[in-house]
């Protein structure tokens, strides 16, 4: 559980943005995490495969703080290993 989870915000157009989560530990199901995010944050999202970062979760909207708090609260990543970029 020592991998670093990176949470970034990518601006799309106008007010629209994406929250990108990279580097989650492999023992956790990305599908279940995405399903929880979609239900809890009322947004849509997807999982893409990146050759450098592995599975990457993308959700609509700027949810960096909420995602970071969720990862720490549920024990998916330790607070020291969650890096929220751009806050």
TORMARBA-124456 format. One record per residue (C-alpha): x, y, z; residue in one letter. Coordinates in pm, 1 decimal, padded with zeros to 6 digits, m for minus. Layout:
N
ATOM X Y Z a
...
//
This chain:
87
ATOM 00000.0 00000.0 00000.0 x
ATOM 00299.4 00230.0 m00046.0 x
ATOM 00212.2 00344.3 m00398.0 x
ATOM 00140.6 00712.4 m00439.9 x
ATOM m00208.0 00811.0 m00554.2 x
ATOM m00206.6 01127.5 m00765.9 x
ATOM m00525.4 01332.5 m00802.6 x
ATOM m00529.3 01600.6 m01071.4 x
ATOM m00778.6 01838.2 m01227.4 x
ATOM m00777.9 01880.4 m01605.6 x
ATOM m00962.4 02179.9 m01748.6 x
ATOM m01180.5 02100.3 m02048.7 x
ATOM m01371.9 02394.3 m02190.9 x
ATOM m01528.2 02684.3 m02005.4 x
ATOM m01642.2 02565.2 m01662.9 x
ATOM m01607.9 02194.0 m01741.6 x
ATOM m01328.0 01987.9 m01590.4 x
ATOM m01215.5 01630.7 m01520.1 x
ATOM m01070.7 01483.1 m01202.8 x
ATOM m00801.7 01225.5 m01282.3 x
ATOM m00696.1 00962.7 m01026.2 x
ATOM m00373.2 00769.2 m01095.7 x
ATOM m00160.2 00522.8 m00903.9 x
ATOM m00420.4 00342.0 m00695.0 x
ATOM m00304.5 00011.6 m00542.0 x
ATOM m00377.5 m00284.9 m00769.3 x
ATOM m00550.3 m00493.8 m00501.0 x
ATOM m00852.5 m00259.5 m00504.0 x
ATOM m01117.1 m00285.9 m00774.7 x
ATOM m01116.3 00026.2 m00992.6 x
ATOM m01467.7 m00058.4 m01113.0 x
ATOM m01606.9 m00059.5 m00758.5 x
ATOM m01427.6 00263.3 m00669.4 x
ATOM m01560.7 00432.3 m00985.1 x
ATOM m01912.7 00305.2 m00913.9 x
ATOM m01896.3 00455.3 m00564.5 x
ATOM m01767.3 00790.2 m00699.2 x
ATOM m02044.9 00807.1 m00959.1 x
ATOM m02313.2 00736.2 m00699.8 x
ATOM m02169.7 00947.9 m00416.9 x
ATOM m02064.4 01254.2 m00620.0 x
ATOM m02351.3 01250.3 m00876.5 x
ATOM m02118.9 01251.0 m01177.1 x
ATOM m02014.5 01029.7 m01465.0 x
ATOM m01674.2 00870.8 m01510.4 x
ATOM m01463.0 00613.5 m01687.3 x
ATOM m01156.6 00392.8 m01647.5 x
ATOM m00877.4 00406.5 m01903.9 x
ATOM m00558.9 00202.1 m01931.4 x
ATOM m00236.0 00401.9 m01946.1 x
ATOM 00096.2 00228.5 m02026.3 x
ATOM 00286.3 00443.9 m01775.5 x
ATOM 00035.7 00479.4 m01487.3 x
ATOM m00178.2 00164.8 m01524.5 x
ATOM m00551.0 00210.4 m01464.4 x
ATOM m00660.8 00573.2 m01453.9 x
ATOM m01002.1 00680.0 m01320.6 x
ATOM m01153.0 00995.4 m01473.1 x
ATOM m01465.1 01157.3 m01326.1 x
ATOM m01649.1 01468.8 m01435.3 x
ATOM m01611.4 01784.2 m01230.1 x
ATOM m01351.7 01910.9 m00984.2 x
ATOM m01376.2 01649.8 m00706.4 x
ATOM m01010.0 01648.1 m00594.3 x
ATOM m01077.7 01717.3 m00224.9 x
ATOM m01366.4 01468.9 m00203.6 x
ATOM m01166.9 01193.3 m00375.8 x
ATOM m00862.9 01250.7 m00153.7 x
ATOM m01074.0 01237.8 00162.6 x
ATOM m01246.2 00919.2 00042.2 x
ATOM m00918.8 00738.0 m00031.9 x
ATOM m00782.0 00816.7 00315.2 x
ATOM m01108.4 00747.3 00501.0 x
ATOM m01160.4 00406.2 00336.8 x
ATOM m00797.3 00301.6 00388.5 x
ATOM m00721.2 00270.0 00017.8 x
ATOM m00420.0 00499.5 00051.9 x
ATOM m00244.5 00660.5 00346.6 x
ATOM m00262.9 01037.2 00383.3 x
ATOM 00112.6 01072.0 00320.1 x
ATOM 00079.2 00889.5 m00013.1 x
ATOM m00218.8 01086.8 m00150.3 x
ATOM m00098.9 01382.9 m00356.6 x
ATOM m00367.6 01631.5 m00459.9 x
ATOM m00224.0 01851.3 m00734.7 x
ATOM m00334.7 02209.6 m00786.5 x
ATOM m00508.4 02281.8 m00455.9 x
//
